[in-house]
Amino acid sequence: MGHQGDRSASTRTESGSRDDRRSRVPIARRAGPRRAVPAARALLTTRRLLYAASEFVSWVRMAALRWSELPWRPRVLPWQRINPSGRDENPWGIDVDLNDLAILDDNTIVAVGDGGVIIRSRDFGVNWSLQESGTHKDLLGVAFADPTRGLAVGRWGIILATTDGGLTWKDITPGEMWSSRDVPGAANADGTNYLVVLPDRDYSLRAVGFSWNQPDRAVAVGDVNGNRAFMLLTDSAGYRWADISDWSVGPLDDVRFSDVAAIAVGGDIYSPGFHAGVMFSMDDGLTWIPAAVPPAGALSGTAFTNRKTAFAIGYQEQLAVTTDGGNGWANVDSVLSSDAYQIALSDVDFGTAAKGMIVGDYGTVMATSDGGSRWAPCPRKTRILLSAVSLRQSQRAAVVGRGFTALTSADGGQTWGGRATITFSNLSGISFADSQNGMIAGDRGDLFRTADGGVTWQPLNVTGARNIQWPLEDVAVLDANTAIVVGPNGDPEGWIWRTTDGGLTWTRVLAPTGLGAEGHLRALSFADAQHGMALGLTRVLVTSDGGSSWSEVALPAGSDLRAIRCITPTLAVAVGASGHIVRSTDGGNAWVAATSGVSGLLLGIAFVDRSNGWVVGADVPPNASEDLATAGVILRTTDGGSTWQRQTSGTDAPLRGVSFADTQVGTAVGGRGSEGYTGAEVGIVLRTIDGGATWSAQTLGPRVRNLKQIAMLDRLTAVAIGHGGTILRTTTGGS
């Protein structure tokens, strides 16, 4: 207002009244030429514009400075996380496992997880809000009697209740309860009854279910000390509880109701014969009886398809069905039953009597449309453990799992939206056939494919390679359709798989027999679409037909090689422990040692042509872990590996992978944090633009773990992989 008043006064003074204008001196009588006035005015206007421009520039600079100081400003890092954890993607910085969920209607979902996390969506998983739970104890189960009233249960026997659809929660953990059971040897308060005091670390509640007939009745199940059943009953929507546990039964993991029956399943995974943890009730949950013919092994989930028919699934890929409300069970063959290695199944649910869904480890999702007679796999979004599934009559489905994974489907599991951490496995192998088509391999048989240069990755399944004992060590992608993967030998024939349809199906290729323990295949390299080598501990396998068949060649004694590079169909170089470098010029038939000049571990190798190559590794004491490195090692050759010169890495961390786009531009990766390392795990990236004469460390952002391999697609684009499912990508050269 003050500035407006000043401007008005100035205007009145300049214009003045009519009398004032008459008394002014005519322009012709003023000193100076008449043209001086407009010239002066033009100069004044120019100065004002320059001043205004200067002020604007100063304002912009100040705003930019203040923006840079804001802690919440957006950050654009040169290396982008392609497989981010939960804390990297959600606004709350949370990276916990989600354990269970409930779909309240076709729009509303409530999920619970570790650390007392409760999230809620009103648009079927497009957006989520974090609800205040009032606890930091892990929440393991959730169920709703109707769209407003629900219960959540978890470790230490905690119980939370909501009456507004999951918006707010109240802790209703009962405290002291007198048990009606007689427990021999227990310190019973009155000689016959046992006192349950909650919350207590010895108790966990893993699931809760509501009666169909009495909306205030619910049963919560779990375990005592991890090996005995814990079961609570309420007829007041959770505000008064009775302990109805049967300690002759193993721990319980799930409970479900129909209108005439109820079933609770579980079991001790370490003692599968411990009554299998199956109980049923035919009086709406008041009394429970151990099943007369339970399925074998520990069970993890159950669901009804109609009044008395229900399915149960288990940790050893069990799939069983009952048609009498839970007393007798029969095994059912699943689509996974032909696999030699069993997958832990986590949960099962039915939206209708015909349509159901099962989820489990390795991102497993199976669906049925005929009431469970046949189960078919659904497309995978991830390779991690999926903990729970909920399915509606409308075929809307929701799934939660490790790493804050929350997925939704509107078509019964054929397509999925939402966020998922695709893997937590240590990734060790990466290969690109061109700038678009590549694959990544890792522990637990994890394998992923990209067709867009590493922007997105889709899980693949190599039949028989699912078990955690058999990691995939390396991969070679020959073209958009053909790829080879190798790993530790599960039998004397070794472990080689080949695909010719982009990873949809895989064929096991039998390596030469008699490899034994030395058949552990740890690295793979192809010079072209036909000629390649697979590196073992003391031998190398050679192929000249694109991996369809392999022949065996012995390596020099005591080599302990870790990486190999086929440069041409005849020229190859391999590196390993104690500074060993061996070289072949006849396609792998004969190998000659080269002098490296170092005695430490050599772990990675790259060539851009038949002359120029680099090797990376670590200076370590004899027989010591690479994490005890005193310096990162970089060697260069300009004569095809005959001689090597050391370059200055500038880091004391071990280097494990290296890739070059041409003779000048390259990247090396590494860090500390191999198996057994107790220090802080950290990843490192070095880049050179002068052939390795100088190397500079790059900024990776927080929480980047130990990196193992890298593939450069051009001078600016690269993809790096490492521990804990780490996948990084840059399109700026990392700067």
N, C-alpha and C positions, 0 to 999 in steps of 0.2 A: 504494500500500500504506500509506503514512504517513497519508493522509487517512482511509482506512478504519479504521486503528487509533485515530485521534483520535475518530472518531464512535462507536466501540465504548466507549471510555473514558467519553465524555460520557453515553452511555446508562446505563452501570453506575452512575455517580455520581448521576444523577437518580433512578433506581429504588432504588438502595441495597439493603442486606440487610434481612431481616425485623426484626432488632434495631434497625437504623437507623430503620425506619419506625415502630416502637413509640415511639422516643424523640422523635419530631417533635412539635412543638406542634400541638394540634388547631386546625383551621381557625377554629373559633368563638373561640379565644383570640387570634388574630392581629389586629394593628392594622388598622383600616380595614374598610369594609363588605365583606361576602362577595362582592357582585357586582363588586367592583373587580378581582378576579382574572380572571374571564372577559373583562371589558372590556379589561383590560391585555393579555391574551393576544390578543384580537381586533385591538387596535391594533398589537401587535408583528407579527402575521401580515400586516396590511395594509402596514406599513412594509417588511417583507421582500419582499412581492410588488412593491411600487413600486420597491424597490432592484433586484430581479431584472429587472423590466421595463426599468429604466434601463440596467442592465448589458447587456441584450440589444440595446437600441437602439444603444448605443455599439459593441457588437461588430459589428452589421450595418453601421454607418457605416464602421468601420475596414475590414471585409471589402470593402465597396464601393470604398473608397479604394485598397486594395491591388490589387483586381481591375482598377481603371482604370489602374494603373501597370504592369500586366503587358504586355510587348510582344506576347504571342501572343493577347491577348484578342480575341474576335470583334468586328468593326467593322461597324456598320450605317450606311451612308452614305445621305444623303437622295437622291442620284442613283445609280441602279443601272445597271451596265453590262449592256446586253442582248446585246451582241456581244463578250464578253470575249475577251482573248487568252489564250494558254496559261498565262502566268504568273499570271493572275488566277484560274485555275480549278484548276491542279494544286498539290499541296502542296509542290512543290520550287521554285516560282517560276521555272519554265523556260518560255521562249517561243521555241523554235527550230522549224525545219522538220523533219518526219519524212520520210525519204527512201525507206525500203524496209521490208519486213516478211516474216516467214515464219510460217505456221501449222504448228505441230508436231503437234497432234492437235485434236480437237473442242473442246478447252478452252484450250489453251496457244498464245499468240501472242508473238512477239518482234519488236520494231520498233527501227530504228536511225535516228539523225538527226544534225543538225549539232552541233558542239561535243562530239563523242564520246558523245552521249546514247544509252543503250540502255534501253528499258522492256520489261517482261514482264508478261503477264496470265495467270492460271491459271483465270479464269472467263469467257473469251472476251470480254474487253474491258470487263467491268463495273468491275473494279478493276485498277489497274496499279501495279507496283513499279519503282523506278528502280534499275538495276543499275550497279555500279562497272565502268567500262570501262578506266580507267587512261590515258585519252587525252582531249585536247580537240580533236583533229582531227575534221573532219566525216566521218561514216560514211555511205556512199552505197549500200551493198549488203549483203545478208545472205542466207545459204542454209544449209540443214541437210541432212546426209546421212541422218539418222535422228532420232528425238526427243531424242537427247542430244548428238550431235556436229554442230557448226556453225562457220561462218566469217563474219566481218564484214570488209568492206574499205572504204577511203575515200581521202581526199586524202592527198597526199604518199606514196602507195603503202602506207599502213598496212594491216596484216592482223592481226586478232584471232581467237582460237580459243576455243571452249568445248567441254567434254566432259560438262556436266551440264545440258543443255537451256537454256542461256543464263543460268544463275544467276551463274556466274563466268566471267571472260574473261582470256585471256593474250595479250600482245603477241608475235606470232611474225613480225613484219616481218623479211624475210630478210637485210637489210644488203647486202653486196656479192654480185653475181651476174655471171658471165661469160656474155655473150650469144653464141649461135652464129651470129648474122646478121653479114653484112658490110655496113657502113654507109659508103658513100663520103663522104669529107670529114670523118668523125668522128675524134676523137682516140682511136683504138682502142689499147688497152693493148699488144697484141702485133702490131698491124698488120692483124689480121683480126677479132678479137673486140672487142666493145664492153662496157665495164664499166657495169653498172647498180648504183647505190648508193641504197638506200632507208633511211629515208624521205628524200624530196627534193621540193621544191616543184614541180619540173617534171613529176612523175608523179602521176596519179590513177587509182585503181582504182574503177570505178563499179558493177561487178556481179560475182558469183561464182556458179558452178553446179557441182553434184556429178554425177559419172557414175552411171548406173543400174547398171552392170555391175561396176564396181570402186569400192567405197565409200570408198576412200582417195584416189581421183583427183578432182581438182577443177581448174577453170580459172577464173582471175580476169581480167577485161578492163577496159580503161580507155583512157587517152590519155597521150601525151607532148607537153608544151607545148600541149595543147588541139587539136592538128591531126594527130596520128599515132597509129596503133593501139598499144596496150600490152597484151600478153597473157602471162600466167604460167601454168605447168602444175606441179601437184604430184601425186605418187603416194604421199605420206606424210601425207595429211590436213592438209597445210599446213606441215609442218615443214621441208621442202626444196622449193625452187622452181627452175624453169628458165624463162628468158625465151625465148618462142617467137614474139615479135612479128613482124609483117610491116609494115614502115613504108611500104609502098606503099599501104596501106589507111588510111582515115580513122579518127578516134577511134571506140571501141566503147563502147556504153552498156548492153548486156544480153547474156547468154549462157544458153542452155538446152540440156538433154540429153533425148534419148529413149533407148530401148534399142539403137538402131542408128545414130543420127545425133546431131549437135550443131550448133547454129547460134549465131553471134554477130552482132549487128547494131549499127549506129551510123551514123556519117557526120558530116561537118563541116556544121553547120547554115548556115554562111555560104558554103559552097561545095558545094551539093547534089550536083554531078556528081563529087565526089571519091571515086570507086569506091563511093559510097553506103554504105561501111562494112559490107558484108555478107560474112561468111565462113561456111564450113560444113566439117564433118569427118565422115568415114564410118568412122573407126577409133577411135572413143571418145575423141576430143579430142587424140590424139597429133599429128596433122598437120592443117593448116587450109588451105583453098583459097578464094580470092575467088570469089563467085558469078558465074556466066557471064551471067545475066540478072537483075540486082538490081532492086528497086523504085526508082523515082525519089525523090530527096530523102533527107534525113537521117532515120534511124529511131531509135526510142527504146526499143522493147520487142519481145519475141517469145515465143511459147509453142507447144508441140506439142499437137495433138489426138490424134494416134496416132503410129505409128513414124516416118513420113516426112512427115506433113502438119503444117504449122505456119503460124501467122499472125504478121505483123509489122505494127507501127503506127508512126506518125511524127509529127514536129513540125508538119507541114503537113496534118494530118488524113488522112495516108495509111493505107490498110488493104490489105494484100497477103497472098497465100497461096502457099505452095509445097507440092507433092505429091511432091517427089523428094529431100527431106532438106535443101533449101536452095540448090540450084544454080540453079533457074529459078523465077521469081516472076511472079504475075499480080495485077493490081489488082482490088479488090473494092469495090463501091459500099456505103457505109455510110449509115445514116440521116441523117448530117450532110452528105452530099455535095451536097445541094441548096442548102445555105447558101452565100451568096456570100462569106462570110468564114470562113477556115479556123481550126479549133481545134487546138491542140497536144494530141496524145494521148500519154500518159505510159507506160502499162503495159497488158499483156494477160495473162490467165491462164485456164486451163481446169481445171475440176474433174472433168469427164468428157469423153469424145470429143464429146459433143453440147453440153454447157453450158459457156459461157465468159463472160468479162466484160472490158470495156475501161474505163479511167478516163483523165481528162485535165483540161485547164484548164476554168475556169468551172464546176467541180463536175461535169463530165460523167461519167456512168456509163451504159454500154450493155451489154446482155446478149443472148446468143444461146442458143437451145435446140435448134438444128438443125445444130450443128457449124460455125457461122459463115456459113451462107448468108444469113441475115437477122439483123440487129441492131436491137434496140428500145431506146429510152431508158428508164432507170430514174428513179424520183423523185429529185430533187436535194435534198441536205441543206445544200449550201453553194454558193458561186460562186467559190471559190478553186481553186488548182491541187491536184489529187489526184495524188500522185506514184507510188503503187504499189498493186497489188491482189493478193490471194491468195484462191483459191477451192478449197473441198474438195468431195469427192464428195457429202457430205451437204448441199451447197448452202449451207454456212456460208461467208460471205465477210467479209474484213476489208480496209479501205482506210486509208491514211495520206496526209498531205499537209502543206501549209504551215500555219504557226501552231499546231503541236502538235495537228493534227487526227488523230483516230483513231476510225474508225467501224466498226461490225460489223453484219452482217445474218445472220439465220437462214433467210431465204427467197429466197436468190439475188438480193438487191438490191432487193426491192420495198419493204421497210421497213428503216430504219436506226436504230441506237442509238449511243450514245457522244457525244463532244464534237467540235464543229467550229466554227472561226471562220468565220462565214458569208461575210465579205468583208473585204478589205483596201483596197478602193477608196475614193476620196474621195466622200462622199455629199453631194449638193447639193440634192435636192428631196424634200419631204415633204408629204403631204396626207392628211386624214381626211375621210370623208363623214359620219361620226358618231362616237360615243365608242368604237366597236369596229373599224370597217373603215377601213384606211388603207394607203398604199403609200409606199415610199422608193425614190428613183432616184439613180444615181451613175455614175461612170466605168465604162468597159468594158461598157456596156450593162447594168450591174447594176440589178436591180429586185427588190423584196421586198414581200410582202403580209402584213398582219396582220388577223386577225378577232377578236382579243381585246384590243384597246386598246393594242397595242404590246408585250405581254408576250413573244410569240413572233413570229418572222418566217420566211416560207417563200420560197425563191428562185423567181422567175418568169423566163421566157425570152421576150424580144421578138425574133421571127424577124428575122434580118438585123442586129440591133444588138449582136452579140457582140464585134465587133472592138474592140481597145483604142483605135483612132483615133476611135471614135464614142461618146462618153459620152452618157448621158441627163441633160439639164440640169435638168428639172423634171417634176412629175407633178401631175395634178389628179384626185382621186377623187370622182366625182359621186354614186355610191351603191354598194351592196355588189357590184354587177356591172359598172358602167361606169366607165372611167378613160381618161385621155389622157396620153401622154408625149411630150415634145419634146426635141430635141437639135440639134447642129450639122448643117448640111445636107451630105449626102453627094453630092447632085446638085442641079440647078436646081430640083427640086420641093420641096426642104426635107425635114424629118424629123419627121413626126407619125404616131403610132400610136394606135390606139383598140381597146379591148376591151369586150365586152358580156357576158362570162362570168366575171368575176372575175379575169382575167389568164391564163386557160388558153390562149386563142388571141388573136392580135392581127391587126388589119387596118391596112394602111398607108393613110393618108389623104393624097391628093395636095394639097399647098398650091398656091396660084397660081404659075404658071411665071414664070421671069425674075427670081427673087429673087437668084440668083448668090451672091456672098460675103456679101451683106447678109441672106441668108436664115437665117443662124445664129440659131436660136431658143434663147433663154436663160432664159425665164421663162414661166409659165403661170398663169392665174387664171380662175375661174368665179364668176359672181354667183349662179347657180342651175344647175339641171340642163341648161339649154338655152343660156344666154348666157355666153360666155367669150372670152378674148383670149390670144394667144400673142405674146410680145414678141421682136422681132428687134433688130438693131443700130440700124437707123434706121427701121424700120417695125413695124406691128403687124398681126397677122392676127385677124379677128373671125369668130365663129361664133354662130349663133342656133338651131342644131339639135343641140346636144349634141356638137359636134365632128365631125359627119359631113361637113360642108363648111365652107370658109373663104374669106373675102374679104380683100383687102389694103388697108391704109390707110397713107399716108406719115405720118411723125412730123416735128416741126419739125427743121430742119437742125441738125446738130451736137449732137444730143441725147445719144447714147451712153448709152442707158438700160440699167439692170441689173435692175430689179424692177418688177412691175406688180400692181395690185389692182383687180379688178372688184367694185365695191361694190353696185351695182344693175345691171339690164340697160342702163341709160343712163349711169351715173356710173362713171368709172374714173380712177385716178391712177397714174402711172408715175414712177420716180425713177432717177437715174444719176450719171454723172461730173460734176465741176465744179458740184456742188450743184443740178443740173437737176431740176426737178419740173414735169411737164406734166399737164394735167387735161382730161378730156373729159366733157361732159354730154349727148352725143347718141349714145351707143353706140359711140364710137370714130371717128366720121366726121371730127370736127374736134378739134384739141388746142390748148390755150392754156397758156402757161407761167405758173407761179406762182413767187413769190419765196420762196426757202428761207432766205436769210440766211447761208448757208454756201457755201464754194467747194470743199469736199472731195468725197469719194466717198460717195454714198448707195446703200446696198446692200440694204436690206430694208424692207418696208412691211407694215402691218397696219391693218385697220379693224374695228370691232365693230358699227358702224351707219353710216348715210349721213353722219353728222356727225363722229364721233370716230375719229381715226386717229393712227398714229405711224410715223415713219421713223427708221431707224438707219443709221449709216455711220461715217466716219472723217475727221478733219481731216488732210489730207496735202498736201505741196507739189505743185505742178502736175506732172503726168505721173509722179509717184512711186508706188511700190508702196504698197498699203494697209498693209503691215507697218511702214512708216515713219511711221505715224500718231502724232500728238502728243496726240490726244484722241479718245475715242469720242463720236460725235455721236448725239443723240436729239432729234427734233423732234416736236411735237404740233400737231394741228389739231382744232378743234371746229366747223368750218364746212364740212366735206366737202372739205378740201384747198385752199380758196381762200387762206387765210393760215396761217402756221406760226410757232410759238414754240419756241425751243430750251430743252431741259431739261438739267439737270446729270447727266451719266452717272457721274462719279466714277472713270472709268477712262481710261487713255491708250491702251488697246488698241482696234483697230478692231472695230466691231460689224457683224454680217452678217445676222442674222435677228431677227425680233421677232414675238410673238404675244400677244394679249390674250384673256382669258376674258370680260371685261366692261369697263366703262369705268374700273374701278379696278385690277383685278389683271392684271398682264402680266409677260412675261419677255423679255429680250433676250439674244442669244448672240453670241459672236465669239471673238477671240483672235488670236494671231500664228502664222504658219506657212503662208502661201500659197506657191505654186510659186516656187522660186528663193530662198526665205528661208533664211538660213544660221544664224540664232539658234535658241535653244531654243523648240520649238513648245509652245504652251500654250493651253488653252481657258478661256473665262470665261462665267459666267452671272450676269446681273443680274435682280433681281426688284423689282417695285413693287406696293404695295397701296393707293396713293393716286393712281392715274392718271398716274404718272410724276413727281409733284412731288418724290419722293425715290426713289432706287434703291440697293439693297444687293447686294453681291457674295455669291455662295453658294459653299459648299464642294463641290468636285467629286471629291476623292480624287486619288491619284497618276496620272501619265501620261495625263491627259486632253488630247487633241489639239485643234487648232483647230476650233471649232464653226461651222457654216454656216447651219443653219436650225433652227427649233423650231415645234412645233404644240402649243398648249394645248387639252386636251380638256375641262377644267373648271377651277375655281379651284385645284385641288390637283394634278391629273394633267397631265403634259406629257411629250413625247418630243422630244429634241434629237439632231441628227445632225451629223457633221463628217468630218474627214480620217481616213484609215486605217481606215475601216469603223466609226468611232465611233458608237454608238447608246446614248443615255442615257435613262432613264425615271425619273420621280418620281411618287409618289402623295401626297406630303406638302407640295407646293408648293416643294420643294427645301430645306426647312428642317428 
